[in-house]
């Protein structure tokens, strides 16, 4: 069936469903309709749900089965992709799927998330062809704006949630294995508070030969503020930042002992040993379960090649903080603003300085002992012959806690691709073995859940 799966994936790939580009909105809608038609042919009830934000891509809702004696499992993925073009440095056209002799297929969206959609579809197809039924009730929820901050997702899902009956568990197929050689299960993601620090001075950009040494420059003020946010050991200096962080439990501490992680490989990946700690376990915790602060850039500053002796009239520093249980994104934004304001009070600057949040997202922390994780562990062991890594990713997918609350059901991250797939990069790829394996793991997982009934 691998050839049939690759052909199906190739069709999905051929639609350049780039959510950040309005010119591709029809391509995205055409793809959504193709997915709906494909599932409809299997006997699913499918519906295209208009996004409540005008001009944004629609959502796909679907369901199969309404047996009250069966559990109902929801599958989440997204059908939109990141931008890509051959001019970006791809070896081949990004929207023409290429199968190479290394056992991988290459294309934009192969791993993120059209591969997972393909694996899910063929798992359903095989179950129906071999048993004429699916051992659990199925709910499908695909979105088309995930790569663009999931615009309209929460409002649209909440308004239309009555489409679905009671949901018992949510499978998130939107992550990757932590390593290339061992499957993973995701049980946590960090939250996010993204802030902008705005500094305004003269009414327009100035020549440093004319004003240098005569004015308080906005860039200097911003750099002074940024330098006080973290210390040389990576500790966040914002007052009260760590107050609500849950302590490490013995149970979670033990999970880190089983992770397939080589710190030397990580250093090789980075290209330089700039780690705060040289210990594998501590590094993993800093990556996943400890909060952090990162400085991303300065808007308004000169960043081109060569020299330009401009003094920017205004600059904006972009800073994000990755959050963990039980930090509240809104509270963190408030104490960040208070901390920066305290710095400003001691600066005695004539420049105008303001701080504002530009993005908030909740953390997610699952229960590795619930029925989803127990069933998924068995499903993976039965197919791959090895236990999965239990991963608490350092990234953020705020829709997961939203879905758990909206449907009153636990979630689990069920990765398909590998960590080296290059999901947002040039030459994105997916190992065919992973594509086929994901199909079998899904089938095993649904059977395992059915046996719980």
C-alpha positions in Angstrom: 0.0 0.0 0.0 3.0 2.3 0.3 2.8 3.3 -3.4 -0.9 4.2 -3.0 -0.1 6.2 0.1 2.7 8.1 -1.7 0.4 8.9 -4.6 -2.2 10.2 -2.2 0.4 12.3 -0.4 1.7 13.6 -3.7 -1.8 14.8 -4.5 -2.0 16.6 -1.1 1.4 18.2 -1.8 0.4 19.5 -5.2 -2.0 22.0 -3.6 0.2 24.9 -2.4 -1.9 25.5 0.7 0.2 28.4 2.1 -2.0 30.0 4.7 0.2 33.1 5.0 -0.4 34.1 1.3 -4.0 35.2 0.4 -3.2 34.3 -3.2 -3.2 30.6 -2.2 -6.6 30.7 -0.5 -8.3 28.9 -3.4 -5.6 26.3 -3.4 -6.2 25.7 0.3 -10.0 25.5 -0.2 -9.5 23.1 -3.1 -7.3 20.9 -0.9 -9.8 20.9 1.9 -12.5 19.8 -0.5 -10.3 17.0 -1.8 -9.7 15.8 1.8 -13.5 15.9 2.4 -14.3 14.0 -0.8 -11.6 11.3 0.1 -13.1 10.7 3.6 -16.6 10.9 2.3 -15.8 8.0 -0.1 -14.9 6.0 3.0 -18.3 6.6 4.5 -17.4 9.5 6.8 -19.8 12.4 7.3 -17.7 15.4 6.4 -18.3 19.2 6.4 -16.4 22.3 5.4 -16.7 24.8 8.2 -16.2 28.5 7.3 -13.6 30.3 9.4 -15.2 33.0 11.5 -12.4 35.3 10.5 -13.2 36.5 7.0 -10.6 35.6 4.4 -9.0 32.8 6.5 -9.0 29.2 5.5 -11.9 26.9 6.4 -11.8 24.0 8.9 -12.6 20.4 8.1 -15.0 18.5 10.5 -15.7 14.9 10.1 -17.0 11.9 12.0 -17.6 8.1 11.7 -19.7 6.0 14.0 -22.0 7.0 16.9 -21.9 3.8 18.9 -22.4 4.8 22.6 -20.6 1.7 23.7 -17.4 2.8 21.9 -15.0 5.6 22.8 -14.8 8.5 20.5 -11.3 9.6 19.4 -10.6 12.9 17.7 -7.7 13.4 15.2 -6.2 16.8 14.8 -3.8 17.9 12.0 -3.5 20.9 9.7 -3.6 21.0 6.0 -1.8 24.4 5.5 2.0 24.7 5.0 4.8 27.1 5.3 5.8 29.1 2.2 8.4 27.5 -0.1 9.9 28.1 -3.6 12.7 26.7 -5.6 14.4 30.1 -5.2 14.7 29.5 -1.4 17.4 26.9 -2.0 15.3 23.7 -2.6 16.9 21.0 -4.7 13.6 20.3 -6.4 10.2 22.0 -6.8 8.7 22.0 -3.3 5.2 21.2 -4.4 6.2 18.3 -6.6 6.7 15.2 -4.4 10.0 13.5 -5.1 10.8 10.0 -3.9 14.6 9.5 -3.6 16.7 6.4 -3.2 17.4 7.2 0.5 14.0 6.1 1.4 12.5 9.5 1.9 10.0 11.6 0.0 10.7 15.3 -0.3 8.2 18.2 -0.6 6.8 21.1 1.4 4.3 19.6 3.9 5.5 16.0 3.6 6.2 15.8 7.3 4.2 18.9 8.5 1.3 17.9 8.2 0.2 16.2 5.0 2.1 13.1 5.9 0.2 12.6 9.1 -3.1 13.3 7.3 -2.2 10.6 4.8 -1.3 8.1 7.5 -4.6 8.8 9.3 -6.7 8.4 6.1 -5.1 5.1 5.1 -5.4 3.7 8.7 -9.2 4.3 8.4 -9.2 3.0 4.8 -7.4 -0.2 5.8 -9.7 -0.8 8.8 -12.8 -0.4 6.7 -11.5 -2.6 3.9 -10.4 -5.4 6.2 -13.0 -5.4 9.0 -15.8 -3.2 7.5 -15.7 -1.1 10.7 -13.5 1.0 12.9 -13.2 -0.1 16.5 -13.9 3.3 17.9 -16.0 6.3 16.9 -13.8 8.8 15.0 -13.9 12.6 14.9 -11.8 14.6 12.4 -10.7 18.2 13.1 -8.3 19.7 10.5 -7.5 23.3 10.3 -6.0 25.5 7.5 -4.4 28.3 9.5 -2.0 26.5 11.9 1.1 28.0 10.2 -0.4 31.5 10.6 -1.1 31.5 14.3 -4.3 29.4 13.9 -6.4 32.5 13.0 -10.0 31.9 13.9 -9.5 28.4 15.0 -10.7 28.7 18.6 -13.7 30.9 17.9 -14.8 28.7 15.0 -14.4 25.4 16.9 -16.1 26.7 20.0 -19.1 28.0 18.0 -19.5 24.6 16.1 -18.4 22.2 18.8 -22.0 20.7 19.0 -21.2 19.1 15.6 -19.3 16.5 17.7 -20.7 14.2 20.3 -18.7 13.5 23.5 -15.0 13.2 22.8 -13.0 10.7 25.0 -9.5 11.5 23.7 -7.6 13.8 21.2 -4.7 12.6 19.0 -2.5 15.5 17.9 -0.6 14.5 14.8 1.5 17.7 14.5 4.9 16.9 16.0 8.0 14.8 15.2 10.0 12.1 16.9 12.6 13.5 19.3 15.4 11.5 17.7 15.6 9.8 14.3 15.7 6.2 15.5 13.1 6.0 18.3 9.4 6.8 18.2 8.1 9.5 20.6 5.0 10.4 22.5 4.4 14.0 23.5 3.0 14.8 26.9 3.8 18.5 27.3 4.5 21.8 25.6 5.6 25.1 26.9 3.4 28.2 26.8 4.4 31.5 25.4 4.3 35.2 26.3 5.7 37.4 23.4 6.5 41.0 24.2 7.4 44.2 22.4 9.5 46.9 23.9 9.1 50.2 22.0 11.5 53.1 22.4 10.9 56.4 20.5 13.2 59.4 20.4 13.6 62.1 17.7 10.9 62.6 15.1 12.8 60.9 12.3 16.0 58.9 11.7 19.1 61.0 12.2 22.7 61.0 10.9 25.2 59.9 13.6 27.7 62.6 12.3 25.1 65.3 13.2 23.5 64.0 16.4 26.0 61.4 17.8 27.1 62.5 21.2 24.3 65.1 21.5 21.1 63.0 22.1 20.0 60.0 24.1 19.7 57.4 21.4 16.7 55.0 21.4 18.9 52.1 20.4 21.2 52.6 23.4 18.2 52.7 25.8 16.7 49.5 24.3 20.0 47.7 24.5 20.3 48.7 28.2 16.9 47.3 28.9 17.5 44.0 27.0 20.8 43.5 28.9 18.9 43.4 32.2 16.4 40.6 31.2 18.6 37.6 31.7 22.0 37.0 33.3 25.0 35.1 31.9 23.7 31.8 33.3 20.4 32.1 31.5 18.4 33.0 34.6 15.5 35.3 33.9 15.7 38.5 36.0 12.1 39.5 35.9 10.8 39.8 39.4 8.5 36.9 40.3 9.1 35.1 37.0 9.7 31.7 38.7 7.1 32.0 41.5 4.5 29.7 40.0 6.7 27.1 38.5 5.8 23.6 39.7 8.6 21.7 41.3 10.0 18.6 39.6 8.2 15.4 40.8 9.9 12.1 41.3 7.7 10.5 38.6 8.7 13.1 36.0 12.3 13.0 37.0 12.4 9.3 36.2 11.1 10.0 32.7 14.2 11.9 31.8 16.4 8.9 32.7 14.8 7.0 29.8 15.2 9.6 27.0 17.4 8.7 24.1 19.5 11.9 24.1 23.2 12.4 23.4 24.5 15.7 24.5 27.5 15.5 22.1 25.1 15.1 19.2 23.2 18.1 20.4 26.4 20.1 20.5 27.3 19.0 17.0 23.8 20.1 15.8 24.4 23.5 17.4 27.9 23.8 15.8 29.3 25.2 19.1 29.2 24.2 22.7 27.4 27.2 24.1 25.3 25.1 26.7 24.6 26.5 30.1 25.0 23.0 31.6 27.1 20.1 30.2 24.7 17.5 31.7 22.3 15.7 29.4 19.4 15.5 31.9 19.7 19.1 33.0 19.9 20.3 29.4 16.7 18.4 28.6 15.0 20.0 31.5 16.1 23.4 30.4 14.8 22.6 27.0 11.4 21.2 28.0 10.3 21.8 31.6 12.0 25.0 32.7 10.9 28.4 31.6 13.1 30.6 29.5 13.5 34.0 27.9 14.8 34.7 24.4 15.6 38.0 22.6 14.7 37.7 19.0 15.4 40.9 17.2 15.2 44.7 17.0 12.7 46.2 14.6 13.7 49.5 13.1 17.5 48.9 13.4 19.8 48.8 10.5 20.5 45.1 9.7 21.8 45.1 6.1 25.3 44.4 4.8 27.9 47.2 4.7 27.7 50.3 6.8 25.0 52.8 7.4 25.5 55.6 10.0 21.9 56.1 10.9 20.5 56.7 14.4 17.0 55.1 14.3 14.3 57.4 15.6 12.4 54.5 17.1 13.2 50.8 17.7 11.2 47.8 19.0 12.8 44.9 20.8 11.1 41.5 20.4 11.3 39.2 23.4 9.5 35.9 24.2 9.2 33.8 27.3 8.5 30.1 27.2 6.3 29.1 30.1 5.6 26.0 32.1 3.0 24.8 34.7 1.7 26.8 36.5 2.8 30.1 34.9 0.0 32.2 33.5 0.8 33.9 30.2 -1.2 37.1 31.1 0.3 37.3 34.6 3.8 36.9 33.1 3.1 39.7 30.6 2.0 42.0 33.5 5.1 41.3 35.7 7.4 41.7 32.6 5.8 45.2 31.9 6.3 46.1 35.6 9.9 45.0 35.6 10.8 47.0 32.4 9.0 50.0 33.8 11.1 49.7 37.0 14.2 49.7 34.8 13.0 52.7 32.9 12.4 54.7 36.1 16.1 54.4 36.9 17.3 55.3 33.4 16.3 59.0 33.6 15.8 59.0 29.8 13.8 61.6 27.8 12.8 58.9 25.3 9.3 57.4 25.2 9.3 53.8 26.2 6.3 51.4 26.2 5.8 47.6 26.6 3.0 45.5 25.2 2.2 41.9 24.7 1.9 40.7 21.1 1.2 37.0 21.7 0.0 34.8 24.5 -0.3 31.0 24.5 -1.0 28.5 27.3 1.3 25.5 28.2 0.1 22.0 28.0 0.9 19.1 30.3 -0.6 15.7 29.8 -1.0 12.6 32.0 1.3 9.9 30.9 -0.6 7.3 32.9 -4.0 7.8 31.2 -5.6 5.5 28.6 -4.2 7.3 25.6 -0.6 7.0 26.6 -1.0 3.4 27.8 -2.6 2.5 24.5 -0.2 4.4 22.4 2.8 2.9 24.2 1.5 -0.6 23.4 0.7 0.3 19.8 4.2 1.6 19.2 5.9 -1.3 20.9 3.8 -3.8 18.9 4.9 -2.2 15.6 8.3 -0.7 16.1 9.5 -3.2 18.7 10.8 -0.5 21.1 9.4 1.8 23.8 8.8 5.4 22.9 10.6 8.4 24.2 8.2 10.5 26.4 8.8 14.0 25.2 7.9 17.3 26.8 8.6 19.7 24.0 10.0 23.1 24.5 7.8 24.6 21.7 4.2 25.8 22.0 0.9 24.6 20.5 -1.7 26.6 22.4 -4.6 24.9 20.6 -4.0 21.7 22.6 -5.0 23.1 26.0 -7.9 24.8 24.2 -9.1 21.6 22.7 -8.8 19.7 26.0 -11.0 22.3 27.7 -13.5 22.6 24.9 -14.1 18.9 24.5 -13.3 18.0 28.1 -11.0 15.2 26.9 -7.3 14.5 27.3 -4.8 14.9 24.5 -1.6 13.1 23.4 1.0 14.1 20.8 1.5 11.2 18.3 4.4 12.2 16.1 4.8 10.8 12.5 8.0 12.3 11.1 11.6 12.4 12.4 13.4 15.3 14.1 15.6 15.7 11.0 12.8 16.2 8.5 13.3 20.0 8.3 9.6 20.7 8.6 9.9 24.5 8.0 13.1 24.4 6.1 14.3 23.7 2.6 14.1 20.1 1.3 11.5 19.1 3.9 11.2 15.3 3.9 9.5 12.3 5.4 10.8 8.7 5.6 8.5 6.3 3.8 9.0 3.8 6.7 7.6 6.4 9.1 4.6 7.1 6.9 3.7 3.5 6.6 4.6 2.9 10.3 2.3 5.7 11.4 -0.6 4.0 9.6 0.0 0.8 11.5 0.5 2.5 14.8 -2.8 4.3 14.4 -4.6 1.0 13.7 -2.9 -0.6 16.6 -3.8 2.3 18.9 -7.5 2.3 18.0 -7.6 -1.5 18.6 -5.9 -1.0 21.9 -8.4 1.6 22.9 -11.3 -0.5 21.8 -10.1 -3.4 24.0 -10.5 -1.0 27.0 -14.2 -0.9 26.4 
